[in-house]
Amino acid sequence: MLYGRLDDLREQTSRRLARVLLESGGTPQARSERDTATAMHSSDLAQYSAVENGLCFGRLDFEDGEHQHIGRIGIFRTEGDYEPLLMDWRAPAARPFYLATAASPDGVTRRRHIRTRRRNVVGLDDEVLDLAQAVPGRNEGLVGEATLLAAVGASRTGRMSDIVATIQAEQDKIIRSELNGVLVVQGGPGTGKTAVALHRAAYLLYTHRRQLEKRGVLVVGPNSTFLNYISQVLPSLGETGVLLNTVGELYPGLKAVGGEPVEVGAVKGRLVMADVLAAAVRDRQWVPRDGIEIPHERETLVLDRKTLADARGRARRSRRPHNAARPVFEREIIGALARLIAHRLGAQFLDSDDVADIRAELREDERVMAAIDKLWPILTPEQLLTDLYASEKRLGAAGRALSPRERQLLRRDPGAEWTPADAPLLDEAAELLGEDDRALKAAAAAKRRQDLAYAQGVLDILDLQDESDPDVLMAVDMLDADALVARVAQGDYLTAAERAADDRTWTFGHVIVDEAQELSEMAWRVLMRRCPSRSMTVVGDIAQTGDLAGTSSWGQVLSPYVANRWRLAELTVNYRTPAEIMAVATDVLASLDPDAVPPSSVRDSGLPPWHEKVAADGLKDAVAVAVEREVARLEDGRLAVLVPRSLAGAFAVGGDDLESPVVVLTVGQAKGLEFDSVLLVEPESMLTESPRGANDLYVAMTRATKRLGVLHTGELPAILSKLASFSLDSE
Ligand SMILES: Nc1ncnc2c1ncn2[C@@H]1O[C@H](COP(=O)(O)OP(=O)(O)OP(=O)(O)O)[C@@H](O)[C@H]1O
């Protein structure tokens, strides 16, 4: 019945869309209304297709004999009372599906999980919420245990799936936490932080649609492989208007594909770089010690140091960004030069028109403008940063807050690719410089003049058609050309996410940051600029920080922006890593922080993780053999070989096609991902190649949903001593 209703809705919407698309012509207002209708119907259609799988996944039976089905979207009866046939999982009335327990049933007598494949019901799991029948055990407190265990034990596909049917109570509270303020979700590996963050995006859009639709929601992830991995989740929840980006992509058009030593990234990520860049900009506002000689016509005009310094002072005091302050500087210099010329010609004989002519001539003189360009150049962020990195002198002048070694680390010749750590610096530079948007502004002004003329034309025609009955209110009585242009502009039917993607200065209604522990202080500055309302969800695990510029304290990164006004929620259950693997990973965690409490695994796999020592010159062959063996056992699952960075070349790391059965990745690339089986190569190198090596090893070990094997040529690191020795008949 529900699928029948879904088909009806789809058909009606397609028909409406076709009708709108067939219409043409009309007033600008009619066109704008059509655009809006097209966007709305298209988005509804996309939503109906997205929710096809698992449309309805639950049912609640209440004490009073009523029942309610729960699903991905709300579907209502079309006649009579418009009662919901299917309750959207985000609606308050659906909450007991996630929260009701035998101890606190909230009027629910039975919760049913319905499993479907295509349009067929393939399984039901019922929970009777009756204390007398409850069986206490390890997983006390889990909701819909059978369905949950089936979901977490299923083979992985290389794409993250939604958890809407099995959200657990501690997760539900976070998903539905209030919109405002900064919410930090701290949780160990596999506790569902990413899943919760994405479901929260869907929940917030549903609950605060009007508020959020205009400014949009941004989800920030660590790299494009990860974003690709999670990209299906929101569409499967019927939400297509969320922008998924890395911090680098928030700087439109930037391809940050370069690599660099981790220490360089660490320097670039420090907050002090904001001061360095500000100093680098000031350094480009040049006052030569001996003044400057500027050739003009047949003479040479000399501006002394004081005149230049005064002009610079005026421009700086305008408090505009560098490029926007340039006209002030230019006016001052042209004024000073004009005074020199006027003085020589005899100022008393000149009137204001003569002086204006002199100024105009000076402005048209290329040599004069070239001199001004040298003193106060218009700069792009790219140019500022390239010039800074390229010159020890510039680094010396701007980087007083850095040590000589740090300055040396930043040195780089022009032409190198931008790296991810450059992105926040380019963004900071763009703020300091201000956009050189003169061409854009001129084009926008021209377009507005055109639009106004067109709108006035439309209104004139409407006015002509007026049968001059003074009692009849006409369009022209209510609307002038300005208002009409504004209306048409509103009809622009790009979603907020689409508009935001191309706009560096866009500010979002809510920002969700995943793997937030990896962000540098400079990256936080970018995100805070994009979210002045500070309505944010920050999810991460400080025990997993691998980036040297990343954080080990939430308070430290957040305090410059919100002091201590942020709230913390914790997730404690690991849905990914089986208990056998977690037992070994816990020793690694303890080496990082003896007081850290690992998340408790929701299940055992019965498969002890193993290690195998192999000959130093036989590592590649041994890995190949192990891969073959694992693939044979995996059936349709996925395997990842995780190698230290130093072996990335030898093992041809790369290929971000997570849907292929075997991928080879470094730990950094595997962050946030998961695989049925993981082969971890040379843990000792992982531990030693970075000051955060133990964090990396912890991340690597917790990527597996079923099987973990470790291959090493040297001694096994002591913290892995709980691993069993590999033997062919150990399973
Ligand atoms: N309530 C749930 N029902 C079913 N599966 C769940 C649930 N919560 C989490 N999972 C599954 O557990 C796995 C881990 O989730 P997720 O990747 O969100 O964890 P994480 O905390 O972000 O991990 P990490 O810190 O290691 O990146 C995923 O496969 C996710 O689908």
The ligand as a Gaussian input file, in Angstrom:
#p B3LYP/6-31G(d) Opt

LIG

0 1
 N       22.966000       2.401000      15.181000
 C       23.635000       1.762000      14.244000
 N       23.054000       0.790000      13.520000
 C       23.737000       0.129000      12.567000
 N       25.000000       0.372000      12.245000
 C       25.626000       1.339000      12.920000
 C       24.984000       2.074000      13.954000
 N       25.862000       2.986000      14.418000
 C       26.992000       2.813000      13.725000
 N       26.852000       1.827000      12.822000
 C       27.841000       1.335000      11.869000
 O       29.091000       1.290000      12.493000
 C       30.119000       1.608000      11.571000
 C       30.959000       2.714000      12.131000
 O       30.252000       3.934000      12.069000
 P       30.975000       5.297000      11.769000
 O       31.887000       5.170000      10.610000
 O       29.945000       6.356000      11.757000
 O       31.870000       5.407000      13.091000
 P       32.875000       6.539000      13.520000
 O       32.634000       6.771000      14.955000
 O       32.765000       7.695000      12.611000
 O       34.237000       5.792000      13.338000
 P       35.730000       6.360000      13.161000
 O       36.017000       7.270000      14.315000
 O       36.548000       5.135000      13.244000
 O       35.781000       7.021000      11.853000
 C       29.423000       1.966000      10.281000
 O       29.385000       0.833000       9.449000
 C       28.019000       2.314000      10.716000
 O       27.091000       2.091000       9.701000

